[in-house]
């Protein structure tokens, strides 16, 4: 190859040929971005059974040539991306890797890089340059400003610069990592958030209820939970299965998330022994008095508060003056699927506890507890590897844990309220179920479990897709303004 500067504005004979093997949602998003940017030689393929339909779909799209299989794409492409699930990456590269064009640059768009690295090293020709990538967002999210990880594994600086030139039109923010750093960062920013949303969806499906339609879990922080849970289930199951099953770090975090949810729930519902030595349990042979219900509740609340405050200190204790991600619950109220309670009639601003029906926020408590138990500092990954989902869920957790009023409301509700206890139980069972599913290492089991829950939400995805996209854009715009402001302050 002799492309000094790769540009879509260059004459067609001076442009590199860009190849895509795999035309699922992300493959099509990449193809469309390349076409929009003006690249004129884009070679694509999917499964041979999809050749005719794919050819018809792109018949009028300028610059795109559809091939029957990956051999044609591999032999003709100067820069080629394998956009297939991590589960199948070894098989696909083993089949088409030997056809790779001499000195071509090869990348993978898998969410888990360990299998991809192994496949590339084992099946690509020795002359192939490996500069991999991963856009840390879904296919329906704007690429502008989003992190795009680049991995220079076996390549020259010149090859890396060519990849940068080709992908520049995405408007994404380049983040440079190794394969190993990628898998650790994606586990930290995606594993627990995915587990939380999957568990919430499974819990609601088990209860056979859309809580926002019954005045439950609406407005403010609940808006993020509901919109992003439905957003997760509107996507393809394999987007999440590969990360969970094939990334050892992710599996470890999902297991701890289930343990954290279980242990916190036990603290909420299991009667403990009061710490006061002068109060003995019923039937004590020393003749002591029976511990009162209020004393038992107080002891449970003390233990729960102690653990939650510990987790808060570990995760949020050293924020170094960082501004919160979410500015207000009022911003999120705009995207609520349920009817948000009105403000007080007298015009005064109600407390968050009085306006929104308090609940335990077990999904958020378990997430922060999980990070604390594993020693994960989520803000370290926020600046370079955060997906929109992670940023939003971290923002909600931050909002809850840094508001003494909201956190105390959640703790009090967890001990004294009963209306959400059955919901919390279903959530714990769901979290444990997903943990077991991941430990089985079976994609088939994962797919069946996902599909079962997804079926419950069919018919709701279009509505929530619009609201969810608007919510993500609003919060991300606010985040970009915040980061630019903080960057400006640091440079002064």
C-alpha positions in Angstrom: 0.0 0.0 0.0 1.2 3.5 -0.7 -1.4 5.8 0.8 0.4 8.8 2.4 -2.8 10.4 3.6 -6.1 8.4 3.3 -8.9 10.9 2.4 -12.4 10.4 1.1 -11.8 13.5 -1.0 -9.0 11.9 -2.9 -9.5 10.5 -6.4 -11.0 7.0 -6.4 -7.8 5.4 -7.6 -5.9 6.9 -4.7 -8.4 5.7 -2.0 -7.9 2.5 0.0 -10.4 -0.2 -0.3 -12.3 -0.6 2.9 -13.7 -4.1 3.8 -16.3 -5.2 6.2 -16.9 -8.9 7.0 -20.2 -9.0 8.9 -23.1 -6.7 8.2 -25.1 -6.8 11.4 -26.2 -3.7 13.1 -22.7 -2.4 13.8 -21.3 -3.5 10.4 -24.1 -1.6 8.6 -23.5 1.4 10.9 -19.8 1.4 9.8 -20.7 1.0 6.2 -23.2 3.8 6.3 -20.7 6.1 8.0 -18.0 5.4 5.4 -20.5 6.0 2.6 -21.7 9.3 4.2 -18.1 10.4 4.5 -17.5 9.9 0.8 -15.3 6.8 0.7 -15.8 5.2 -2.8 -14.5 1.7 -2.4 -16.3 -0.2 0.3 -16.5 -4.0 0.0 -18.9 -5.8 2.3 -20.3 -9.3 2.9 -22.4 -11.2 5.4 -23.5 -14.9 5.5 -23.8 -16.4 2.0 -27.5 -16.9 2.7 -27.9 -13.1 3.1 -26.1 -12.2 -0.1 -29.1 -11.5 -2.3 -31.0 -9.4 0.3 -27.8 -7.5 1.2 -27.1 -6.9 -2.5 -30.6 -5.5 -3.0 -30.3 -3.3 0.2 -27.1 -1.7 -1.1 -27.9 -1.6 -4.8 -28.4 2.1 -4.8 -25.8 3.0 -2.2 -22.8 4.7 -3.8 -19.4 3.1 -3.2 -20.6 -0.1 -1.7 -19.9 -3.5 -3.4 -21.5 -6.6 -1.9 -19.6 -9.9 -2.1 -20.9 -13.4 -1.6 -18.4 -14.3 1.1 -15.4 -13.0 3.0 -12.8 -14.3 0.5 -13.6 -11.6 -2.0 -13.6 -8.9 0.7 -10.3 -10.1 2.2 -8.5 -10.4 -1.1 -9.5 -6.9 -2.2 -9.3 -4.8 0.9 -6.5 -2.6 2.1 -8.2 -2.0 5.4 -10.6 -4.7 6.6 -12.8 -5.0 9.7 -14.2 -8.2 11.1 -17.6 -7.1 12.5 -18.8 -10.4 13.9 -19.7 -11.7 17.4 -16.8 -12.7 19.6 -18.3 -16.2 19.8 -17.6 -16.7 16.1 -14.5 -14.6 15.5 -12.1 -17.6 15.5 -14.1 -19.6 13.0 -14.6 -16.7 10.7 -11.0 -15.5 10.7 -9.8 -19.1 10.3 -11.9 -19.3 7.1 -11.2 -16.0 5.5 -7.9 -14.9 7.1 -5.6 -16.8 4.7 -7.2 -14.7 1.8 -6.0 -11.4 3.3 -4.5 -9.1 0.8 -0.7 -8.7 1.0 0.3 -6.1 3.7 -3.4 -5.3 4.4 -4.5 -3.7 7.7 -6.9 -5.9 9.7 -9.2 -4.9 12.6 -11.9 -6.5 14.7 -15.0 -4.8 16.0 -15.6 -7.4 18.8 -16.5 -6.3 22.3 -14.2 -8.9 23.8 -10.7 -8.8 22.4 -9.0 -11.9 23.9 -10.6 -14.3 21.3 -10.0 -11.8 18.5 -6.3 -11.4 19.4 -5.9 -15.2 19.4 -7.7 -15.6 16.1 -5.7 -12.9 14.4 -2.4 -14.2 15.6 -3.2 -17.8 14.6 -4.8 -17.3 11.2 -3.7 -14.0 9.6 -0.7 -14.0 7.3 2.5 -12.8 8.9 2.6 -9.7 6.7 -0.9 -8.5 7.8 -0.9 -5.4 9.9 -3.2 -5.6 13.0 -4.8 -2.3 14.1 -8.0 -3.2 15.9 -10.9 -1.0 17.0 -14.1 -0.9 19.0 -16.7 1.8 19.1 -18.0 2.0 22.6 -21.7 2.6 21.8 -24.6 0.9 20.1 -25.5 1.2 16.4 -28.3 3.7 17.0 -26.1 6.2 19.0 -24.4 9.1 17.3 -20.7 8.5 16.8 -19.8 12.1 17.5 -17.7 12.5 20.6 -18.0 8.9 21.5 -14.9 6.9 22.5 -13.4 4.8 19.7 -10.7 2.4 21.0 -7.7 1.8 18.7 -5.3 -1.1 19.3 -2.0 -1.0 17.5 -1.0 -4.7 18.1 1.2 -5.7 15.2 1.6 -2.7 12.9 3.7 0.2 11.9 2.9 3.8 12.9 2.0 4.4 9.3 -0.7 1.8 9.4 -2.1 3.3 12.6 -2.2 6.7 11.0 -4.1 5.3 8.0 -6.7 3.8 10.2 -7.0 7.1 12.0 -7.6 8.8 8.7 -10.2 6.3 7.6 -12.2 6.5 10.8 -11.8 10.3 11.3 -15.1 11.0 9.7 -16.9 9.3 12.6 -16.1 12.3 14.7 -15.3 9.9 17.6 -12.7 10.4 20.2 -9.7 8.1 19.8 -8.6 6.1 22.8 -5.4 4.0 22.5 -5.1 0.7 24.4 -3.7 -2.7 24.3 -5.9 -5.8 23.9 -5.6 -6.5 27.6 -6.3 -3.0 28.7 -9.4 -3.0 26.4 -10.9 -6.1 28.0 -10.2 -4.8 31.5 -11.8 -1.4 30.8 -14.8 -2.8 29.0 -15.5 -5.1 31.8 -15.3 -2.2 34.3 -17.6 0.0 32.3 -20.1 -2.6 30.9 -20.3 -5.8 32.8 -22.1 -4.6 36.0 -24.3 -2.1 34.2 -25.5 -4.8 31.7 -26.1 -7.2 34.6 -28.2 -4.5 36.4 -30.3 -3.7 33.4 -30.8 -7.4 32.4 -31.8 -8.2 36.0 -34.3 -5.4 36.2 -35.9 -6.5 33.0 -36.1 -10.1 34.1 -37.6 -9.1 37.4 -40.3 -7.0 35.8 -41.0 -9.8 33.3 -41.3 -12.3 36.2 -43.8 -10.0 38.0 -45.6 -9.5 34.7 -45.8 -5.8 35.3 -44.7 -2.6 33.6 -44.1 -0.6 36.8 -44.2 2.8 35.3 -47.8 2.2 34.3 -48.8 1.7 37.9 -47.3 4.8 39.4 -44.2 2.8 40.5 -40.6 3.7 39.6 -41.3 6.8 37.6 -39.5 10.1 37.1 -36.0 11.2 38.0 -33.6 8.3 38.5 -36.2 5.7 37.6 -36.3 7.2 34.1 -32.8 6.0 33.4 -33.5 2.5 34.8 -36.6 2.0 32.7 -35.4 3.6 29.5 -32.1 1.9 29.4 -33.5 -1.5 30.5 -35.8 -1.5 27.6 -33.0 -0.2 25.4 -30.9 -3.2 26.4 -33.6 -5.7 25.5 -34.4 -4.0 22.2 -30.9 -4.9 21.0 -29.5 -8.2 19.9 -28.7 -10.7 22.7 -25.2 -11.4 21.4 -24.1 -7.8 22.0 -24.0 -8.6 25.7 -23.4 -12.3 25.7 -19.9 -12.2 24.3 -18.7 -9.6 26.9 -20.2 -11.5 29.8 -19.2 -15.1 28.9 -15.8 -14.6 27.1 -14.3 -11.8 29.3 -13.0 -13.3 32.6 -13.0 -9.9 34.3 -16.6 -9.4 33.3 -17.6 -12.8 34.7 -16.0 -12.0 38.0 -17.9 -8.7 38.2 -21.2 -10.2 37.3 -20.8 -12.8 40.0 -19.9 -10.2 42.6 -22.9 -8.1 41.5 -25.2 -11.0 42.3 -23.5 -11.5 45.7 -23.8 -7.8 46.5 -27.5 -7.8 45.6 -28.1 -10.9 47.7 -26.2 -9.7 50.7 -27.8 -6.3 50.7 -31.2 -7.8 50.4 -30.6 -10.1 53.4 -29.6 -7.0 55.4 -32.9 -5.5 54.5 -35.2 -8.3 55.4 -33.4 -10.7 57.8 -33.9 -9.9 61.5 -30.6 -9.4 63.2 -29.6 -9.5 66.8 -29.6 -6.1 68.5 -26.2 -4.9 69.4 -27.5 -3.8 72.9 -26.3 -6.6 75.3 -29.1 -5.7 77.7 -31.7 -6.8 75.2 -31.9 -10.6 74.7 -33.9 -12.6 72.2 -37.1 -14.5 73.0 -36.5 -17.6 75.0 -33.2 -16.5 76.4 -32.4 -18.7 79.4 -31.1 -15.7 81.3 -34.6 -14.4 81.4 -33.9 -11.3 79.3 -36.7 -9.4 77.5 -37.8 -10.1 74.0 -36.2 -7.6 71.5 -38.9 -5.3 70.1 -39.6 -5.0 66.4 -38.4 -1.4 66.4 -35.1 -2.5 68.0 -34.6 -5.3 65.4 -35.5 -2.8 62.6 -33.0 -0.3 64.0 -30.3 -3.0 64.1 -31.0 -4.0 60.5 -30.9 -0.3 59.5 -27.6 0.2 61.3 -25.9 -2.7 59.6 -27.3 -1.7 56.1 -26.3 1.9 56.6 -22.8 0.9 57.7 -22.2 -1.2 54.6 -23.7 1.4 52.2 -21.7 4.2 53.7 -18.5 2.1 53.5 -19.2 1.5 49.8 -19.9 5.2 49.3 -16.5 6.1 50.8 -14.6 3.6 48.7 -16.2 4.6 45.4 -17.1 8.3 45.8 -14.9 9.4 48.7 -12.2 11.1 46.7 -14.0 13.0 43.9 -11.4 15.9 43.8 -14.1 18.5 43.2 -15.5 16.7 40.2 -18.9 18.0 39.0 -21.7 15.5 39.0 -22.7 13.8 35.8 -26.4 14.4 36.2 -27.4 18.0 36.9 -31.0 17.3 38.1 -33.8 14.8 38.2 -35.9 17.4 36.4 -33.7 16.9 33.3 -34.6 13.2 33.3 -38.3 13.8 34.1 -38.7 14.9 30.5 -38.1 11.4 29.3 -40.2 9.5 31.8 -42.6 6.8 30.4 -44.9 7.3 33.4 -46.8 10.3 34.8 -44.3 12.3 36.9 -45.8 13.7 40.1 -46.4 17.4 40.0 -44.7 19.9 42.3 -46.4 21.1 45.4 -49.4 23.4 44.8 -47.9 26.2 46.9 -45.1 26.5 44.5 -42.4 25.4 46.9 -39.8 22.9 45.8 -40.6 19.5 47.3 -37.9 17.3 48.6 -36.9 14.4 46.3 -38.2 12.0 48.9 -41.6 13.5 49.1 -42.1 14.0 45.3 -41.0 10.5 44.2 -42.1 7.4 46.0 -39.0 6.2 47.9 -37.7 2.7 47.2 -34.6 0.8 48.1 -32.8 1.4 44.8 -31.3 -2.0 45.3 -29.9 -2.1 41.7 -27.8 1.0 42.4 -26.8 0.0 45.9 -25.6 -3.4 44.6 -23.6 -1.7 41.8 -21.7 0.6 44.1 -21.2 -2.2 46.6 -19.9 -4.5 43.8 -17.3 -1.8 42.7 -16.2 -1.3 46.3 -15.8 -5.0 47.0 -13.7 -5.4 43.8 -11.7 -2.2 44.3 -12.9 -0.7 41.0 -12.7 3.0 40.7 -15.3 3.8 37.9 -14.3 7.4 37.4 -10.8 6.2 36.2 -12.5 4.5 33.2 -15.1 7.3 32.7 -12.8 9.7 30.7 -11.5 7.2 28.2 -13.7 4.1 27.9 -17.2 5.0 29.1 -20.3 3.9 27.1 -23.3 6.1 27.2 -25.1 3.5 29.3 -22.3 3.3 31.8 -22.0 7.1 32.0 -25.8 7.4 32.7 -25.9 4.6 35.3 -22.8 5.9 37.0 -24.4 9.3 37.0 -27.6 8.0 38.7 -25.6 6.1 41.3 -23.5 9.2 41.9 -26.6 11.3 42.3 -28.1 8.9 44.8 -25.0 8.3 46.9 -23.9 12.0 47.1 -27.3 13.2 48.2 -27.6 12.4 51.9 -31.3 12.9 51.7 -31.9 10.5 48.8 -29.5 7.9 50.3 -31.2 8.1 53.7 -34.6 7.7 52.0 -33.4 4.6 50.2 -32.1 3.1 53.4 -35.2 3.9 55.4 -37.4 2.5 52.6 -35.4 -0.7 52.4 -36.0 -1.4 56.1 -39.5 0.0 56.8 -41.4 -0.1 53.5 -43.0 -3.3 52.2 -44.5 -2.3 48.9 -41.3 -3.0 46.9 -40.0 -6.0 48.9 -41.4 -8.5 46.3 -39.9 -6.5 43.5 -36.5 -6.5 45.3 -36.8 -10.3 45.7 -37.4 -10.8 42.0 -34.5 -8.6 41.3 -32.1 -10.6 43.5 -33.4 -13.9 41.9 -32.8 -12.4 38.4 -29.3 -11.2 39.3 -28.4 -14.6 40.6 -29.9 -16.2 37.5 -27.8 -14.1 35.1 -24.7 -14.8 37.2 -25.4 -18.6 36.9 -26.1 -18.2 33.2 -22.7 -16.6 32.6 -20.9 -19.2 34.7 -22.4 -22.0 32.6 -20.6 -20.4 29.6 -23.5 -21.3 27.3 -24.5 -18.9 24.6 -27.6 -20.9 24.0 -28.8 -20.6 27.6 -28.0 -16.9 27.5 -29.9 -16.4 24.3 -33.0 -18.3 25.7 -33.0 -16.3 28.9 -32.7 -13.0 27.0 -35.4 -13.9 24.5 -37.8 -14.9 27.2 -37.6 -11.5 28.8 -37.4 -9.6 25.5 -40.8 -11.1 24.5 -42.4 -9.5 27.5 -41.4 -6.0 26.3 -42.2 -6.5 22.6 -44.3 -3.6 21.4 -42.7 -1.1 23.8 -39.4 -0.7 22.1 -40.3 1.9 19.5 -41.7 4.3 22.2 -38.8 3.9 24.5 -36.2 3.9 21.7 -37.2 7.5 20.8 -37.2 8.7 24.4 -34.1 6.8 25.3 -32.1 8.3 22.4 -33.3 11.8 23.3 -32.4 11.2 26.9 -28.9 10.0 26.1 -28.3 12.9 23.7 -29.5 15.4 26.4 -27.2 14.0 29.1 -24.3 13.5 26.7 -24.5 17.1 25.5 -24.5 18.2 29.1 -21.5 15.9 29.8 -19.5 17.3 26.9 -20.2 20.8 28.1 -19.1 19.8 31.6 -15.9 18.1 30.4 -15.0 21.1 28.1 -15.6 23.4 31.0 -13.4 21.4 33.4 -10.7 21.1 30.7 -10.7 24.8 30.3 -10.5 25.4 34.1 -7.5 23.0 34.3 -5.7 24.8 31.5 -6.1 28.3 33.1 
